[in-house]
Amino acid sequence: MTGKDSRRGVRITVTVLVLIALAVYAGFILRGVLNA
């Protein structure tokens, strides 16, 4: 395994985590708006 492959894997993992975090954050915002 080369450094590029591992770096690419880390980048993909970070991207997925960020997307999940944004989805959860958006969910909390929507929930707050609906409850308001």
N, C-alpha and C positions, 0 to 999 in steps of 0.2 A: 504493500500500500504506500502510495506516494503522499507527500505533504499536500499536494493539490486535492487529492481525493478526500483526505481527512478534513481539509479546510472546507471543501464543498459540503461535506456531510454536516459539519458544524453550522454552516450558513443555513442549510435547509432546516436543521433542528431549531435554530434561532428564529427563522421565519415562521415556522409552524407555531412555536410558543407565542410569538408576537400576535399572530392571527387569533389564536385561542384567547389571549389576554384581551384583545380588542373586542372579540365576540362577547366575552363575559362582561366587560365594561359596558358595552352597548346594551346588554341584557339588563344590567342594573339600572341604566338610565331609562330604558323603556319601562321597566317595572315602576320606577319612581314617577314617571310621567303618567302612567295609567292609574297609579294609586292616588295621584294628586287630584 
